[in-house]
Amino acid sequence: MKLFIFFLLIICSVLLFQFTTVADTVCLKDGSKVKGIVVENYYQSIVLSTIYGEKHFDKSDIKDILYDRKEQNLVKLGDYYQRNGNLAKAYTYYKKAYELNPDYKEAKDKFIYMRSTLLRNPEKQFKDDMARKQALFKESGRLYNPKVKKTTITEEERFKKATGLVLASDKGMPKIVKVTPFSAAEESGIRKGDIIISIWGKLTGYLALDTIMDMIMESSSPEIILNIKRMVTIPASGKQDKGLDNIGLSLKMQEGGLVVAALKRNSVGVRSGLMEGDIITHIDGAPVRYTPFNSVKNKISNSLLRGSVNLDIARDLALWRKEV
């Protein structure tokens, strides 16, 4: 009993040290401040991990968020300049944040997105100029412009034609309920049942479906990076020892979470649909965000002894939107 209390005190001390040496500060409009680590940042709310557990805050109640890490503050500056239309300066700050920490996913996503936007701007300007010239020719009667019967389609139909996706809301998250064969979505590897977690690093939780469709359709680049959530079921390999090696799976802890570091060729893990770089978020429905690494491995091994293990994974996919 004394030994258990001793280890409990050590764990608490480590957590307290973590949140006092590396912590974000949420400044509320009522004047109070709460320290922790921002683990989820939605459009209208955030989730802050504290020594007392995870706390949810509406952004309408937040005056400011002071990040502890330099790259987070650089991204924050980039967001400010992007909102104010200074894309070149936003790109500079996103690039600095990404170079400072290449493993910081938000910085990477926003850097790539802004780079793509700036590269596409001259092309967009050229198309706009051509459209204006064509309009002038039409007005002067020098351009043959036969009457064409107009057909109107809904935004949902236009979205489906461009992406091959049909979405539905599932507990506040956009879920893929249909993938059209031979579509852009099928080519990207998206499957029916996938949940879209983020678009270019922007979390989609609790957003309206039309807002999510607009984010994809109005992206300056036809290439859109989606982070999707998918359940992968891995059966036992049939060997007596049900460890990770026997399903060909190697894991490591990174800043983004528990990552699939390597997979053996033709292993059970590969045949089940896992890919290198996948981030495991849940094991048999239980989150692994705060689970020690050895406990994670034991949890997977114990599930395999019972026959199979269900892994919720997060994966980045590139969707190439088609013109409609």
N, C-alpha and C positions, 0 to 999 in steps of 0.2 A: 504494500500500500504506500509506504514511504517512497519507494522507488518510482511508483506511478506519479505521485505528487511532484517529485523532483523533476521528472521529464516534462510534466505539464507546465511547470514554472519556466523551464528552459524554452519551451515552444512559445509561451506567452512573451518571454523576454525578447526572443528573436522577432516576433511579430511587432512588438512595441518599438524595437530598434529600427525595423524596416520602415514603419510609418512616421518615425520622427526624423530619420536621416534622409529618406527619399519619399517625399509625399507631395501631392497636389493640394492646393487650398481652394475650396469653394467658398466664395464670398457671397453671402445672401443679402437680399435687399433690406432685410430687417436689421442688418448690422452684424450678425453672427458669422462665424467662420467655421468650416468643418474640414479637417485634414483627412487625407486618404489617397487612394489612387483611382483615377478615372478609368474604369474597365470597359464601359460601354457609353457611347456618345450618340444618342439618337437626335432626330430633328427637333423634338420638343422636350426631351428629357435626357438625363444622364444617370448612370449607375456608378456610385462611388464605393469602393471597397475600403472599409475602415476596420480598426481593431475590434469594433463591436458588431461587425457583419456588414453586408451590403446595404447601402441606403440609396433610395431613388429621389431625385430632385427634378421638379419641373423647371425648364429654362426660364419661364416667366418669373420665377422666384429668385433667379441667380443674377447677381450684379456683375460678377467676373469670375473667371477661373484662372488661378495662378499656377502654372505648371512648374514642376521642379526641374525637369530636364530641358536642356537648351534646344534640342531638336523639336520638342513639343511647342515651345514658344515661337520657334521659327515657322512652324506650320500655322500657328495661330496668326502670325503676321501675314503669311501668305493668304490665309482665308480673308483677312481684313481687306487686302488690296484686290483680291478677286471680287469680293462683294462690291467694291467701289470702281470696278471696271479697269483697274490698272493690271492687265494680265502679265505684262513683261516683268513687273516688280514682284507679282505673286509667284511667277515662275522662278525668279531668283531665290526667293526665300524657300520654296519647296525644294529646289535643287540643293541649297545649302543644308537643309534638314536631312535630305536623303544621303548626301555625301558624308554627313556627320555620323549617321547611323543607317547603313543600308538595310538592316533588319527591321527597321521601323516601318511597318506596312502602310500606315496612313501617309507618311511622307513619300514613300515609293509610289503609291497609287496617284497621289495628287501631282507629283512631279511628272509622271508619265502622261497623265491626262492633260496637264497644262502645256507640256511640250507638244503633244498631238494637236491641241487647240491652236497654238501659235503657228504650227506648220500648215494647218488647214486654212488659216485666215486668208492668205494671198489667193488660194484657190477659190474660196468662197467669194472674195471680192471680185475676182475675174468673172464668175458666174453671175453675180449681181449686175456687173457692168453690161454683160451680154444681154441679160434680161431687159435692162433699161433701153438698150439700143434696139432690141426687137420690138419693144413697146412703141418706140418712136417711129420705126418703119411701119408698124401697123396703123398708126394714126395718120401717116402721110399716104397710106394706100399703096406703098411700094412692096409690101410683103403679102403674098397670097395667104389668106387666112380663112379657109373654108369653115363653114359652120359645122361643129361637131356636137353630136348629142352628148350632153353631160350626164355622167352617172355619179351619184353621190354614194360614198361608203362611210360607215361609222368609224370613229377613231379606233375602236376595238378591232374592226376588220382590217384597217390600215396597219395597225400594230402587228396583227397576225400575219399579214402578207410580208411585212418587212422582216419579221423575226421568226415566225413559225410558232409563236408561243400563245397560249391562252392561260391567263392568270385568275386566281381566286384568292380571297383573303382567308387565312387559316390562323386564328388566334392572334390577329394583328400583323401577321407576316404574309408576304406574297408567295403563294404556292403555285408551282407549275402543274396545271391539271391536264394539259394536252400539249404535245409536241408534234407539229406537222412533219410527215416524212419528207426527206430530202430538203429540209428547210435550213436556214442559217443556224437555228437552235440545235437541230440534230447534228449538223456538221461540227458544232462547237463542243459536243459531248453532253449537253443538257438533257436530262431525263424527266419524264413524268414523275411527279412526287417530290422533286427538288424544291427547296426553299431558297429564295433569293435573300441573302443576308445583307449584301451591300452592292452598290453600283459605283465604281470608281472610288471605293473606300467610304462612301456615304451610306450609313446604315439605313435600311428600308423599314425597320420595325415601326408599326403604327402609322405609316404613311398611307394615304388613299391610293387605290390602284391606278387611278388616272394620273396621279402625280408620278408614280413609278414608271408608267408607260411614257410619260413626257420626258422623264430623265433619260430614257433609252432612245426615244425618237428624236429628241432635240440635242443630243450629244453632238459636239462639233465634229467628232470623228466617227466614221462608220464602225470602227473597232471599239467595243465596249467591254470593259473588264467587270465581270460579275463574280462575286464570292457567293457560292452556293453551299447549302447544308444538305447532306445526304446520309441515309443510314446504310451501312455496309454490314452484312451478316457473314461472319467467318466460321465455317464448321471446323470441328476438330480434324487434325491431319490423319488420325487413325493410329498414331504411334502412342506408346505407353506414356512417354513424357510429353505433356501438353504445354511445353514452354513456347516462348516467342520464336525461338530458332526453328522449331518444327513447322511453323506456318510461314516461315521466311520473312519475318518482320523484325526490323530494327528501329528502335525509337530513340528520340533525344528531346530534352527540354530546351526550348528557345524562348525568346522574348514573346513571340506570338502564341506560345502554348506548347502542347505535346505534339511533336512533329514526327511523321513517318520519314525516318532518315534514309532507309534503304529497304529494298525488297529483293528477295532471291528470285531469279528467273523461273517461271513456271511453278512458282510456289502456290500454296493455298491462298495466301494473302493477295497475290496478283490475280488469281482466278476469281476471287471474290469481288474484285473491283477496286482494291486499294491502289493508290499511286504515290510515288515519292513526292514529298512536299505537302501531302494532306495533313491537316491539323485535326487531331482527335479532340473533340469537345465533350463527349459523353461516352461512358461505357455502360451498356445495359440500362440506359436511361439516366444514369447518375453522372452529374458534372464532374470534370476532373481538374477544374481551374485551380483548386487549392489542395489537390491530392499529391502527396509525396511520390517521387518517381518509382521507388521500389514497390509502393502500394499499388500503383497503376499496373505494373508488370504482374504482380500477384493476382490482382483482380481479373486481368485478362486470362491468366493461366487457370485460375479457379473456374471461370466460366467455360473454358474449353474442356475442362474435366467433366463438366455437366453436359457437354455436347456441342455448344456453339457460343459465340460472343457477338453482340450487336454493338457496332461502333458508329457514333455520329461523327461525321467528318465535315470539315470546311475546306473548300477547294476553289481556287481561282480558275475561271474559264473565260476565254476570249470569244465574244459573240460579234460576228461581222454582220451588221445590219444591212439589208438590201434596200436599194432605192425603189420606191413605189410612187 
